[in-house]
């Protein structure tokens, strides 16, 4: 079941997540070289209202009954039809939810994800892009819910050679809706730093 597996990978996102330290009260305007800005590490599920999360964790039975490897499992349009016909309307709402966690507004965060370019400058650097929790979202597989997509504004620009490379993005998060032909995002991240993701190894 392609879409179910995608959603479950969205909800787990384990390889890209780390424990979150407490946020610092310093802002980019007041931080100094000796007092660097502290960004709070967040998980993708932190951006999703709890009832949306629970709805996605408990899909209706007729969706779960689609056999793995079946023709229906392999054709996204048929899966979409199955979802549309599902008896659990709360599940359908969660799949397209634009609801946000208001407490996340104006927070300094760092979050891992995959880049989906939208705009480029004259040097072919991407200056605006979607950040999504799993590879292929919005391109090869259906997009996640809007509250699991960030529009990232990064005027400095970044050269993205491989879309399957994960990145860590640091910046100020805003609750702001953006609609694009590829997807709709419910959050805006004003990026201050973009780095290739490096998995942190826990200390013994």
ZILINSUL-V515968 format. One record per pair of residues at least 6 apart in sequence whose ideal C-beta (glycine too) atoms are under 8 Angstrom apart, sorted by the first residue. I is the first residue (numbers start at 1). J is the second residue. Records with the same first field share a line. If there is no record, write none. Layout:
I = J ; J
This chain:
1 = 63 ; 64 ; 66 ; 68 ; 73 ; 79
2 = 73 ; 74 ; 76 ; 79 ; 141
3 = 76 ; 79 ; 80 ; 83 ; 141 ; 142
4 = 59 ; 63 ; 64 ; 66
6 = 134 ; 137 ; 141 ; 142 ; 144
7 = 56 ; 59 ; 95 ; 144
9 = 133 ; 134
10 = 44 ; 56 ; 133 ; 134 ; 144 ; 148
11 = 44 ; 45 ; 53 ; 56 ; 57
13 = 43 ; 44 ; 45 ; 112 ; 133 ; 134
15 = 199
16 = 112 ; 113 ; 133 ; 166 ; 197
17 = 41 ; 43 ; 44 ; 112
18 = 41 ; 200
19 = 41
20 = 40 ; 41 ; 42 ; 43 ; 46
21 = 38 ; 40 ; 41
22 = 40
23 = 38 ; 39 ; 40 ; 107 ; 108 ; 109
24 = 37 ; 38 ; 108
26 = 35 ; 37 ; 38
27 = 37 ; 108
28 = 37 ; 108 ; 172 ; 192
31 = 37
37 = 108 ; 170 ; 192
38 = 108
39 = 108 ; 109 ; 110 ; 170 ; 171
40 = 107 ; 108 ; 109 ; 110
41 = 109 ; 110 ; 111
42 = 104 ; 107 ; 109 ; 110 ; 111
43 = 111
44 = 111 ; 113 ; 133 ; 148
45 = 53
46 = 101 ; 104
47 = 100 ; 101 ; 104 ; 147 ; 148 ; 150 ; 186 ; 187
48 = 97 ; 101 ; 145 ; 147 ; 148
49 = 97 ; 99 ; 100 ; 101 ; 147
51 = 90 ; 94
52 = 93 ; 94 ; 97 ; 99 ; 145 ; 147
53 = 94
55 = 88 ; 90 ; 91 ; 93 ; 94
56 = 91 ; 94 ; 95 ; 145
58 = 91
59 = 86 ; 88 ; 91
60 = 86 ; 87 ; 88 ; 91
62 = 82 ; 85 ; 86 ; 87
63 = 82 ; 83 ; 86 ; 91
66 = 72 ; 73 ; 79 ; 82
67 = 73
71 = 78
72 = 78 ; 79 ; 82
73 = 79
76 = 141 ; 142
80 = 142
83 = 91 ; 92 ; 95
84 = 92
86 = 92
94 = 145
95 = 145
96 = 145 ; 146
97 = 145 ; 146 ; 147 ; 186
98 = 145 ; 146 ; 147 ; 177 ; 184 ; 186
99 = 147 ; 186
100 = 147 ; 175 ; 186 ; 187
101 = 147
102 = 175
104 = 173 ; 175 ; 187
105 = 173 ; 174 ; 175
106 = 172 ; 173 ; 174
107 = 172 ; 173
108 = 170 ; 171 ; 172 ; 173
109 = 170 ; 171 ; 172 ; 173 ; 189
110 = 168 ; 169 ; 170
111 = 131 ; 150 ; 168 ; 169 ; 189
112 = 166 ; 167 ; 168 ; 169 ; 197
113 = 131 ; 132 ; 133 ; 150 ; 166 ; 167 ; 169
114 = 131 ; 132 ; 133 ; 134 ; 135 ; 136 ; 137 ; 163 ; 164 ; 165 ; 166 ; 167
115 = 126 ; 129 ; 130 ; 131 ; 152 ; 158 ; 160 ; 163 ; 165 ; 167
116 = 129 ; 130 ; 131 ; 132 ; 137 ; 138 ; 139 ; 163 ; 182 ; 183
117 = 126 ; 129 ; 160
118 = 126 ; 128 ; 129 ; 130 ; 151 ; 180 ; 182
119 = 126 ; 127 ; 128 ; 129
120 = 126 ; 127 ; 157
121 = 127 ; 157
123 = 157
124 = 159
125 = 156 ; 157 ; 158 ; 159
126 = 154 ; 157 ; 158 ; 159 ; 160
127 = 153 ; 154 ; 155 ; 156 ; 157
128 = 151 ; 152 ; 153 ; 154
129 = 151 ; 152 ; 154 ; 160
130 = 137 ; 138 ; 149 ; 150 ; 151 ; 152 ; 180 ; 182 ; 183 ; 185
131 = 149 ; 150 ; 152 ; 167 ; 169 ; 189
132 = 138 ; 143 ; 144 ; 148 ; 149 ; 150
133 = 144 ; 148
134 = 144
135 = 163 ; 164 ; 166
137 = 143 ; 144 ; 149 ; 183
138 = 149 ; 182 ; 183
139 = 163 ; 182
143 = 149 ; 182 ; 183 ; 184
146 = 177 ; 183 ; 184 ; 185 ; 186
147 = 186 ; 187
149 = 183 ; 184 ; 185 ; 186 ; 187
150 = 169 ; 173 ; 185 ; 187 ; 188 ; 189
151 = 176 ; 178 ; 185 ; 187 ; 188 ; 189
152 = 169 ; 171 ; 188 ; 189 ; 191
153 = 188 ; 189 ; 190 ; 191
154 = 191 ; 194
156 = 194
158 = 194
165 = 196 ; 197
166 = 196 ; 197
167 = 194 ; 195 ; 196 ; 197
168 = 194 ; 195 ; 196 ; 197 ; 198
169 = 189 ; 191 ; 193 ; 194
170 = 191 ; 192 ; 193 ; 194 ; 195
171 = 189 ; 190 ; 191 ; 192 ; 193
172 = 189 ; 190 ; 192
173 = 187 ; 188 ; 189 ; 190
174 = 187 ; 188 ; 189 ; 190
175 = 186 ; 187 ; 188
176 = 186 ; 187 ; 188
177 = 184 ; 185 ; 186
178 = 184 ; 185 ; 188
